[in-house]
Each structure stands twice: as C-alpha cells, then as structure tokens.
Amino acid sequence: MQVPAQVEYEKASSVEHALALLARYAPGARVLAGGHSLIPMMKLRLAQPEVLIDINGIRGLRYIERAGGELRIGALARHADLLAAPLAGEHFTILHDAERVIADPIVRNWGTIGGSLCQADPSEDLSAAFAAMKGTMVIQGLDGSREVSAREFHTGPYETVVGPAELLTEIRLPIRPGGGSGYQKVSRRAGDWPVGAAGAAVWLTGDVIADAGIGLAAVGATHFVAAEAEQYLRGRPATEESLQRAGEIAAANCRPVSDQRGPAEYKRHLAGELTVRVLRVAVGRARDQARVRSVASQGRA
Ligand SMILES: Cc1cc2nc3c(=O)[nH]c(=O)nc-3n(C[C@H](O)[C@H](O)[C@H](O)COP(=O)(O)OP(=O)(O)OC[C@H]3O[C@@H](n4cnc5c(N)ncnc54)[C@H](O)[C@@H]3O)c2cc1C
C-alpha cells in the first residue's frame, strides 16, 4: 500500500488564519479541502507538501447564495451541495448537468468546488461549465482579494493563478436574462472522468444568439474555451445550421491528445458532436424560459 511522506498538519479556523498559516509555511504548504485529489497524489509522491493546512473548519466558506445579480459559491461548497441547490438549478442548469456526471456520491459528498478548480486537471468538468458561464474566481491573500476570469484561472495542466500563499474563496456567476445552458460528457463508465465533455450557454434576444459561451474538458492540456465558435454564433439566428457550424469550429480548434481514454481524433469528433448537442440543449432551455416569462407576464396583465 502506498503511503504519503511524513507531513505536518494545521487546522485553520478562518480564512485569515489559513492565510497566515500559508504565509508562514509557503511554499512548502498545501491547502487540504476534500482531499480526494491531494491525498492520492501524496500517496503516489506526486505531491510532497511539508505542511497541510486543513480548511474544512472554516464555516464561512461553504455556501451557495444569490447576491448582487450573481450566484456566489463558496470554495468549500461540496459537489453534493451544488447538485442539491435549487438556486443553481433555477439559473444554471449546466451546473446540475455537470454535477450529475462527476464521480460518485462518495466523492461528491466531500469533494469541494474550490478543490476541483484548484486541482486544475484538464479533464475536470466544472471548469468547463464555469468558463461557459463566464464566471469569476475570487482569490484572497493577506494583502486583500482579487478577481480572475474563469477563462484565465488555469495556466497549464495542474496549474492555476492562485499563489502559494493565497486561497480561492469564491466563484461568482452572473445571472443574465434570456439564457439557457447545458453540459454533456462521454466517459467510459458511470462516474468516470470524461473522454470528452462540453458545456455551453447561450443568451437569446428573440431567436438571435446575443452571446454564447462554450467550454470543453479533456480535449487539450488545459480547459478549452471555444472562443472562435462563440464569436461565430454571436448575432446569428439559433438555427441547426449555425449550431452545426459552431461545432465544426470548436472541433477544428481544440488540441486533444491520445491517451488511455481514447485516440485524439475520437476526442476531436466528440468535441464537435458534444458542442452541437449542448448548444441545442442550451437554446431549447433559453426558449423555454422565454415562454415561461411570456405566460407569466400575460397572467399578470
Ligand atoms: C474516484 C474519483 C473520480 C472522480 N471523477 C471526477 C469526474 O468525473 N469529474 C471531475 O471533474 N472530477 C472528478 N474527480 C475529482 C474530484 O471532483 C476532485 O478530486 C475533488 O472534487 C477535488 O476537490 P477536493 O476538495 O477533494 O480537493 P483537494 O484534494 O483537497 O485539493 C486539490 C488541490 O486543490 C488545492 N486546493 C483545494 N482547495 C483550495 C482553495 N480553496 N484554495 C487554494 N487551493 C485549494 C489543494 O491544495 C490541492 O492542490 C474524481 C475524483 C475521484 C477520487
């Protein structure tokens, strides 16, 4: 049985306490959230921190709430919290779609949203969903906090912009009218990492796509934002033809590699096909929302 190297352990009671501990022990310290990624890496000696800073005792970091026109997710919210949150289901169906296919109930019950994002595995699902929704990450250090776009959060495989003495504390998603979203992935078996996955969001004005967001997982060394496909869709009618073309553009631009989950060309095919499928779902949901609003306003008149 593999065992981690010897490590010191500190339990943080607040964000300020965690930051002070990180500053004291950086760069030898690592934050411990759910531990579902970090502990296996320590067992394999792929990570060998000298000190673990356990943040699970910080009560104020586990929440999912609406504030200032945004959905705000504390970094310590668990996958299961997000899956169960009516607020997420109401405004961001993409998050419920993604959470339903992430791992298994054991991982979802303890794995955190912040840990998933900071692990920065190129196959990780939520980063693609947050990139599609054009979310923002709040990163805190001893000198204050800063906001970084979800699209700029990852700097490479297993690397993020979070510094060694900083914490990811919150994810913010703007609640915008006229939107619909969806997430789909193909994996080899239930609860497994994706062979390929795509998340999409569209915001309609009438039947024209005013804005679109497309994030893909497992089709490159980092999470892939299909920026050219998004640009193509902006200002076009939401027809099958335009969604198909966007899928072709996304597939052509992504950079999958062959690995144990499948050959690169199959992953490229998945990128295109899944992009079209989630765009269809997103457009359908945006239209449904528009119908509901129209019926509700007729009822009030
Ligand atoms: C069997 C299995 C199947 C899985 N399947 C999937 C899947 O299908 N899709 C998917 O997307 N994921 C999957 N995962 C990954 C799972 O979602 C993550 O392991 C887990 O959610 C990571 O969160 P954690 O809280 O356990 O992070 P940890 O393991 O505690 O931490 C991960 C990394 O993030 C750092 N970190 C954690 N929180 C913070 C913070 N707030 N600020 C700064 N740094 C921080 C840690 O120091 C560490 O480097 C799977 C995992 C397992 C074990």
The ligand as a MOL file (V3000), in Angstrom:
LIG
                    3D

  0  0  0     0  0            999 V3000
M  V30 BEGIN CTAB
M  V30 COUNTS 53 58 0 0 0
M  V30 BEGIN ATOM
M  V30 1 C -12.7500 8.3670 -7.9540 0
M  V30 2 C -12.7830 9.8030 -8.4020 0
M  V30 3 C -13.4880 10.1380 -9.5390 0
M  V30 4 C -13.5320 11.4660 -9.9670 0
M  V30 5 N -14.2480 11.7900 -11.0910 0
M  V30 6 C -14.3170 13.0820 -11.4880 0
M  V30 7 C -15.0590 13.4540 -12.6380 0
M  V30 8 O -15.7080 12.6460 -13.2980 0
M  V30 9 N -15.0750 14.7640 -12.9880 0
M  V30 10 C -14.4100 15.7250 -12.2670 0
M  V30 11 O -14.4500 16.8980 -12.6390 0
M  V30 12 N -13.7120 15.3990 -11.1660 0
M  V30 13 C -13.6610 14.1090 -10.7680 0
M  V30 14 N -12.9400 13.7740 -9.6530 0
M  V30 15 C -12.2170 14.8350 -8.9610 0
M  V30 16 C -12.9660 15.3380 -7.7900 0
M  V30 17 O -14.0370 16.1570 -8.2120 0
M  V30 18 C -11.9020 16.1180 -7.0720 0
M  V30 19 O -10.9700 15.1820 -6.5720 0
M  V30 20 C -12.3030 16.8100 -5.8950 0
M  V30 21 O -13.5240 17.4570 -6.0040 0
M  V30 22 C -11.2300 17.8280 -5.5660 0
M  V30 23 O -11.6930 18.5710 -4.5140 0
M  V30 24 P -11.1410 18.3300 -3.0600 0
M  V30 25 O -11.9420 19.2250 -2.2140 0
M  V30 26 O -11.1000 16.9010 -2.7240 0
M  V30 27 O -9.6560 18.9200 -3.2580 0
M  V30 28 P -8.2400 18.5410 -2.5650 0
M  V30 29 O -7.8870 17.1730 -2.9890 0
M  V30 30 O -8.3690 18.7690 -1.0900 0
M  V30 31 O -7.3520 19.6420 -3.1950 0
M  V30 32 C -6.9930 19.6170 -4.5560 0
M  V30 33 C -5.9580 20.7020 -4.8150 0
M  V30 34 O -6.5300 21.9990 -4.6950 0
M  V30 35 C -5.8790 22.7510 -3.6620 0
M  V30 36 N -6.9580 23.4990 -3.0100 0
M  V30 37 C -8.1110 22.9810 -2.5330 0
M  V30 38 N -8.9280 23.9660 -2.1300 0
M  V30 39 C -8.2770 25.1240 -2.3300 0
M  V30 40 C -8.6070 26.5050 -2.1330 0
M  V30 41 N -9.8070 26.8670 -1.6480 0
M  V30 42 N -7.7040 27.4360 -2.4600 0
M  V30 43 C -6.4910 27.0770 -2.9640 0
M  V30 44 N -6.1260 25.7910 -3.2000 0
M  V30 45 C -7.0110 24.8400 -2.8870 0
M  V30 46 C -5.1770 21.7390 -2.7970 0
M  V30 47 O -4.0670 22.2770 -2.1310 0
M  V30 48 C -4.7940 20.6940 -3.8270 0
M  V30 49 O -3.6310 21.1230 -4.5020 0
M  V30 50 C -12.8720 12.4670 -9.2200 0
M  V30 51 C -12.1560 12.1230 -8.0690 0
M  V30 52 C -12.1040 10.8100 -7.6520 0
M  V30 53 C -11.3430 10.4660 -6.4100 0
M  V30 END ATOM
M  V30 BEGIN BOND
M  V30 1 1 1 2
M  V30 2 1 2 3
M  V30 3 2 2 52
M  V30 4 2 3 4
M  V30 5 1 4 5
M  V30 6 1 4 50
M  V30 7 2 5 6
M  V30 8 1 6 7
M  V30 9 1 6 13
M  V30 10 2 7 8
M  V30 11 1 7 9
M  V30 12 1 9 10
M  V30 13 2 10 11
M  V30 14 1 10 12
M  V30 15 2 12 13
M  V30 16 1 13 14
M  V30 17 1 14 15
M  V30 18 1 14 50
M  V30 19 1 15 16
M  V30 20 1 16 17
M  V30 21 1 16 18
M  V30 22 1 18 19
M  V30 23 1 18 20
M  V30 24 1 20 21
M  V30 25 1 20 22
M  V30 26 1 22 23
M  V30 27 1 23 24
M  V30 28 2 24 25
M  V30 29 1 24 26
M  V30 30 1 24 27
M  V30 31 1 27 28
M  V30 32 2 28 29
M  V30 33 1 28 30
M  V30 34 1 28 31
M  V30 35 1 31 32
M  V30 36 1 32 33
M  V30 37 1 33 34
M  V30 38 1 33 48
M  V30 39 1 34 35
M  V30 40 1 35 36
M  V30 41 1 35 46
M  V30 42 1 36 37
M  V30 43 1 36 45
M  V30 44 2 37 38
M  V30 45 1 38 39
M  V30 46 1 39 40
M  V30 47 2 39 45
M  V30 48 1 40 41
M  V30 49 2 40 42
M  V30 50 1 42 43
M  V30 51 2 43 44
M  V30 52 1 44 45
M  V30 53 1 46 47
M  V30 54 1 46 48
M  V30 55 1 48 49
M  V30 56 2 50 51
M  V30 57 1 51 52
M  V30 58 1 52 53
M  V30 END BOND
M  V30 END CTAB
M  END
